[in-house]
Amino acid sequence: MALKLRLARGGSKKRPFYSIVVADSRAPRDGRFIEKLGIYNPLLAKDNEQRVRMDLDRVKHWLGQGAQPTDRIARMLETAGVVAKTERSNPKKAVPGAKAKARAEEKAAKAAEAGAE
């Protein structure tokens, strides 16, 4: 059984509230989970201490059992000092998509045509 530390969404429409849970990776996002480890309230200010609350002893226990944190949970654990900070690289982030490239080529062609006249 592959375990994940992940967020389970609660709250009403447009008012998200998340539980930090340990769940089987095959279980649905808001479905069955093994243990609730904390909460995350994204509506609070980033410097508010109530924004993220976790039972760090239980988190360490589950990490020791082989549970893998999702990207968002890993960032929270890095902030809490539980796991080492990892270097992230997304080299394709600034590369424009196909439509943007086509528009840029069209614009360059029009500018060259207008400059030639």
Secondary structure as GFF3:
##gff-version 3
##sequence-region A 1 117
A	DSSP	beta_strand	3	12	.	.	.	ID=ss1
A	DSSP	beta_strand	15	24	.	.	.	ID=ss2
A	DSSP	beta_strand	35	40	.	.	.	ID=ss3
A	DSSP	beta_strand	52	54	.	.	.	ID=ss4
A	DSSP	alpha_helix	56	64	.	.	.	ID=ss5
A	DSSP	beta_strand	68	69	.	.	.	ID=ss6
A	DSSP	alpha_helix	71	80	.	.	.	ID=ss7
A	DSSP	alpha_helix	98	116	.	.	.	ID=ss8
###
